[in-house]
Amino acid sequence: MQKNILILDFGSQYTQLIARRVRELNIYCEIKPYNKVPEDLSSFRATILSGSPSSVRSEDAPIPDLTQIKGKMPLLGVCYGAQHLVQYHGGKVEASNTREFGRAHLQNIIHDNPLFDGIHTNSQVWMSHSDSIKSLPKNVHRIASTEDVEMAAFQFNDEDTYGIQFHPEVYHTTDGLKLLENFLVRIAKVPQDWTPAKFVDETVERLKHEIGEDKVVLGLSGGVDSTVAAVLLNKAIGKNLYCIFVNNGLLRKYEFEDVLDQYKGMGLNVKGVDASQKFYKALQDVKDPELKRKRIGNAFIEVFDDEAHQIEDVKFLAQGTIYPDVIESVSVNGPSVTIKSHHNVGGLPDYMKLKVVEPLRMLFKDEVRRVGKELGISPLLIGRHPFPGPGLAIRILEDITPEKVNILQDVDYIFIQALREWDLYDKVWQAGAMLLPVHSVGVMGDERTYEKVVALRAVESTDGMTADWVDLPYKFLQSVSNKIINQVKGVNRVVYDISSKPPSTIEWE
């Protein structure tokens, strides 16, 4: 696989966004921690240094080894990356006296510099730093400023090494994608050939070579990632792929039967296993969300292992791991603090003795969907909202019982079907309902009721790393609320969640 672009991560919240922008240009890239520069750089055509929460002036400032990079391939430093290039080569970076966060506008652009080709004076950029470059090294010249920042962009003389103190990767930088295109295509001359079709062709060939005639077992979830992984593997190894779809009793209403039918209609070799009672037993009296996740994970492994052992000579376990999971597990400071247990990187128990194959390991969620479209997968499956691995267990904010699951399934079904009927489903990235651990007084007919409260949640996002609540029409919410209260026994109040991520997560547990 042609690697093309190396992004060195200094811990910035925006690093993944840089990668996403590069891939929007149909250019492949990989993120590596700043202190783990690959020994073999022969396949990389250019390098980008990310921003960082750190200061280049601190004693423990992250310092990359750029010996084999600077001056030997095009290099772009972004924010911290730019300040490091200045500080390390004899310039001066100081704490800023002016607020340098938020919108700014480019001034004093050197228009014949290739980095700013087609970018005009007053173009909006996004600043986010507390330090500022006060003087450049002797062999460096300024190529742009802003109203408050004199050294907003610079280039090393006689070298394709650039630095910018703003973030081209964020949407607020109007010509950010154009600047990245100038750097990657015009300066680094990288071909724009990273397409879903090329990924499919390369991956199928790699899987054929890696797996050969061996058998692979894959746990399907009904979600986009595992579905696309299954179709890719099926294209590569056909009958040697064995798919298992486990009903943990925590799926959406009708989901087990509906998704199983869809999979079989796609020509996949799928076995459906109803293990609901095993999961309910494992979750009995458990209220802690982390413990719920662990119990569900352990129960799934037991069920999956039992089923896998019924297939002779299986050598591989396939997983729908995607790139954000991989990046998280090899972050700059090691695996980051656990917000919730969710992905399966390194999660295979030793006793299963299977080799892992992860065909989507280097893709972001939106890229997975594009690959799915290229493979001809139904838009209903590709466009399906993300659904948490623990299912409705983490949308029931108390202990789990079949009765509570049934209530939430009914509520969720009314909500999701209404989104489809009102043509809102595809405008929402993820939606669902939560069963709250509180009771509410109500009146139905002439009788007082004391029943459960449910919260509806709908967010818009690109990859789930950040999300904002969706401003659903009041008439829609009114209609859904009426249907839920009238049709779901045990619920007498509906509320709508209007919190964003951050600070709130998408799920409540």
N, C-alpha and C positions, 0 to 999 in steps of 0.2 A: 504493500500500500504506500502511495506517495504521501509523505507527511507534510511537505511544503512549508507550513508556518509553525514556529515554536513560540508559545506564549509563556513567559516566566512569571509566576504568580508570587507576589509579595504580600498576599493576604487581603487584597482589596475585595470589597463586596461586589465590585463591578467586573471582576476578572472573567467570570463566565459570560458576561454580556459582551466582552471583547470577542470571545470565541464565537458567540452566536452571530455577531456582526460580520466577522470574517467569513463564516460559512454562508451567510446571506449572499455573499459575493461569489458563491460556488467555488470557494477555496477551502481546502482541508487544513485543519490546524489541530494542535494538541497543547494542552496546558500541563506544565510541569512546575513543581515547587522551585523557587529561585535557587535553592541549595542542592538541587538534584538535576543539574544540567546534563543531558545525555552525553556520554563519551563520544558516540558516533553521531556527528552532525551532518553527515554527507547528504542526507535526504532532505534537509531543511533549507529553504530558500531565503528566509528572512526571520527576524526575531522581534517580538514586541515585549517590552517590560511593562508590567501592570502598575497600577497605583498601590497604595498601602496605607494602613492606619498608623504606621510607624513614621518617625521623623528621621531624615538622613543625618540630623545633628546629634541624635542620641548615641550613647556608647554601644548599645546593642542593636544598632541599625542593621537590617539585613543587607548583606553585601554579596552579590552574585559573582561568580567567576566568568567573566566575559572574554577571557583570553582568546578563545577560538571563535568568537562572535564579532566583537566590535572591529570594524575595519575590514572584516573578511566576508561579511554579508550585510545587506541592509538591516538597520536596527532603528526601532522607534521606541523611545521612552515616553510613557504616559504618566503625568503627574509625579508620583514618587520616582518612577523610572527615569523621568527627565531630570529631576533634582539629584538623583544618584549620579547620573552622567556628569553633571556640572560639578558637584562636590568632590567626586573621586578624581576628577581631572584638573583640579586647580581653581575652579570657580568658587563662588560664595553663595551659600544658602542661609537665610536668616528667618527668624520668626517674623511673620507678617504683621505690620502695624495696621493694615486695613483688612476688612472682612472680605475674604476671597472664597465665598461659598455661594453658589447659585448662578444666575444668568449674568453673562457679560457679552461684549460684542468686540469682534476683531477689528483692530486698527493697524495702520502702518504695515500692511501685508506686502511682502516682496513678491509681486505677482508672477514674476518669471521663475520663481522657485517651483519645481515640480510637485512638491507636497501640497501647494495651495492652488494648483491649476483649477480654474473654474470656480474658485471660492472667493466671494466678493467682500469688500470692506463692509463692516457692520453685521456680518454674519454672526448669528447667536451661538455662543458656546456655553458649556456648563463647567463652572469651577467648583472644586471641593478640596481645599487644602489650607493648612494653617501656616505652612512655611512658604517662602517665596524666594525665587532666584534674584539675587541682587547684582551679581556680576558674573559674566561668562568666562570660561577658560580662554587663553590667548588664541587658540586655534579654532574658535567657534564664533559664528556670527548670528545675530538676531534675524528672524524672518517674519515675525508678527508680534503685535502687542494687543492689549485690551485697554479700556479706559483706566484701569487701576494697576495693571500688571505689565510692566515694560517688556520683560522677557517671557512672553507667552508662548513663543516657539523659537527654536534655533536649529542650526545645522553645523556639524563639525566641517571645517574646511576640507575640501578634496576627499570627502568621505560620505557615504550614504548613511550617516548616523544622524538621527533627528531626535528632538525632544519637544514635547508640548505640555504645558501646565494645565490644560483642560482635558475633559473626558470626551473623546469623539464617539465613544460607544453608547452613550446615553441618548435618549430620544430628544432631550432638550437642546443638544448640539445639532443645529439645523443641517449643517453640511458634514456631519461626522462620518457618515458612510462614504461620502465623496472623498474625504481626506484619507480614509483607510484604503479606498480603491486606488487613489493616487499613489500611496505608499506601496501597496502590494502589487498592483498591475503595472503602473507606469515606471516606478522606481525599481522594484524587485523583479518585475517581469514574470510574475507567477501566473500560470495558465488557470483560467476559470473553468475547470472541468470536474469539479466535485458536485455530481448530480445524483439524484436518487437512482437513476438507471445504472450509472457507473458503480454505485455502492452495491446494488443488487448483483450485478455481474461479478464484481470482485469478491463479494462475500460468499456467493454460491460456490465459486471455484475454490476459495480458501476452505470452506466447510467440507467440500468433497475430499480435498487433500488431507485435512486434519482428521476427519472421522473415518474415511475409507468405507469399509463394509461393516463397521461396528454399529451396534444399536444405541439409540439415544432415547432417554425418557425425559419428558417435559411436563411440568405442572402448569396447566392452563388456568387462568383466573377469570377469563371473560373480558379482561382489559386489553387496551391497545398494544402494550408492550409484548405480552406473552403471545398474543394472536399473531403479530407481525413476525416474532421470532419463530413461531410454529410454521408459518407459511414459507419463510426463508429456508428453514431446515427441511421442510417437506420437498421444496424445489431441489434441494441439494441431495438428499438421501432417501426420499420417498418412503417406502414401506418399512424402513429401519427406524423411523421415528414413531415412538409410542407416547401419546398424549394422555394425561390423566387430569380430569376436571373434578375437583372435590367440592361437594356441597357441605360447607361447615355449619349450615343452619343459620348463617348470618348474612346471606346474600339478599338482594332485593327480591321483591315478590315476583314469582314466575321466572326468575333469572336462570335458575339451574336448568329447567326444561328448555327455555327459549334459546339460551346460548349453546346448549348441547346440540340442539337441532341445527343452529347456524353452522357450527363447526363441522358437523357431519355433512352438511350441504356443500362444504368447501373441499370435501375429499380428504379430510384429515382422519387419521386413525385415532379416535378418541374413546376413552372409557370414562363414563360418569360414575362417581362413587358418592353415595349419600351417607355421610358420617356425622349427620347433625347431632345425634344423641351423644356421641363421644365428645363433641365440643361442648355441648351444654353441660355435661358432667364435669368436664375440666374447668368450666367457668362458674360452677356452683358457688354462690356466696362471695365471689370475687368482685370487688369494687374498684380497686386501684388500677388505673389505666395501663401502667407499665406491666403490671402482673397479668392483666388481661392479654396484652400483646404476647407476652412470653408463653402463657398457657396455650394460646391459639397457635403460636409458632411451633411449640413442642408437639401439640396434637397433630398438626399438619404433617410434620416430619414423620411421626409414627405411622399415620395413614399412608402417606406417600411412599415410605420405605416398604411397608407391607405390600403395596400394590406393585412397586418396582421389582420386588423379589419374585413376583409371579411371572415376570418376563425373563427368559433365559439369556444369560450372557450379555446383560446391559453393561456398557463400558462408560457411557457419558451421561451426565445430568445437564440438561439445557436450562438456562435461566434468562429471564427478560431484563437483566440488569442494563441500565442506561447510563449515559456519561455523567450526569450530576452525581449519581451514587459513587462512581469511580473517583471523581474529583474529591468528593467529601472524604473518602477513605484514605486518600494520600495527600491531605491538605498540608499547607506550609508548616503548621505547628502540630502535625499528627492529626489523627481523627478528632474532629471538633467535639465540643461538649454535646452530650446526647440530649436532644429536645424530645425525641421519641424514637423508639426502635422501629425501623421501617424497611430498610433495604436489605438485600441478601448478599452483599459483597462479603466474602469470607464467612458466610453463615452456614456452610455445609458441615454437618457432623462427621467426625472421622470414621465412624463405623460404616458409613454408606459406601466408602471405598470407590467412589466414582470420580472420573475426571470431569471438570466443569467446562462447558462451552457456552459462550455468551455472545451471540451474533450481533446484538445491538449495543454492545459495550461502549462504543465510541459515538453514539448518537444522542442528541437532545430530543426531548419529547416531540417537538414540532417536526423534527427530521424523521422520527419514527413514523409519524402520520403520513409524511410525504412518501416515504418508502412503501408504506402500506398501500397508498394510492397507486404507486407504480406497479405493485404486485397484483392489483385488481381486486383488493379486499373491499367488501361492501362498505359504502360510506356510513352505514348504521354502526358498524363495528369500529371503523377508524375514528368517527366523530363521537364515540361514546365518552361520556364524562369520566374522568379518573374516579376510581372507587378504592377506598383504603383496603389494604390487605386484611386487616382484622374485621373488615365489614362493619355491620351494624353494632358490633360489640362496643366500639368506641364512639358510637352515636347514642348509646344508652348510658346515661351518666349515673349509673348505679349498678347493682348486681344484675346478671342476665338470667332471664327466664324465657321459655318459649312464648308465654303470653305477652311479655313486653316486646319481644321480637315481632310477633304478629301485629301488634298495635303499630309499631314503627314501620313495618313493611307496608301496611295499609296507608299510613300517612304519606310515606315516601312515594308510593305508587301514584297517589292522587296528585302530588306536587309535580313529579316528573312528567306524567301524562299531560298535565295542564300546560307545562312549559312547551311541550310538543304541539299541543292544540293551538296555543296562542302564538306559535312560530317564534318562540323565545329560546328554545333549547340550544340551538347553535350559536346564540349570542352570549351564552353562559359557558364559562370554562368548567365549572364544577358546581353541582347543586345537591342538596340533600336535606334531610330532616333530623333533628336531635330530640330525643325523649328526655325531658328534664326531671331531676329528682325532687320535684315539688308538686304539690297539689294546689288547685285553684278553686275558689268558690264560684259557682255559676248557677244559672237558672235555665231549666229546660221544661217547657210547658209551665205548669204551676209548681214544679218541684225544685227544691234546692239540690244542687249537685256539688260534689267535692271530688274533682277528677284531675287527670294529668294535663300538664302543659307541654306543648311541642314548640320547638324553634325551627324555622326554616332558614336555610343559608344558601346564597347563590353568589358566586364570585367570578370576576373576570381576571384572567392572568394569561401569561404566555407559557410558563413552565412550573408554576406553583411556588416559585421561590419568593415572589411577592404577589400580592393579590389585593383587589379592591372589591367591595361589595357592589352588587349590581342594583341599579335603581329601577326595580321592577315596577310596572304601572300599578297604581293603587287599585284600579278595577280588577286587575289580575289577582292581586293579593287578597282582595275582598272575596272574590269568587272562590279561590282556593281555601281560604279560611272557612267559609260557609260549608263547602263540601266536606272538609275534614271533620268539623264539629258535628255535622249532620250524619255523616256516614261511618265514622270511626268511634265505636263504643269505647268509652274510657278516657276520651279527650274532650275538654271543654274550653280550652284557650289556645290560641295560636299567636306566636310572636315572630318578628322578622329580625335577623341579625344584621346590623349595619356597621360592623367593625372590620377594619382592614388588616392585612398582613404585610409588614409588622404593624402594630405590636401583637395582634391576635393571630393564632394559627388558623388554617382553614378548618380543620376538624376541631371539635371542642375538647377532645382528649388525645 
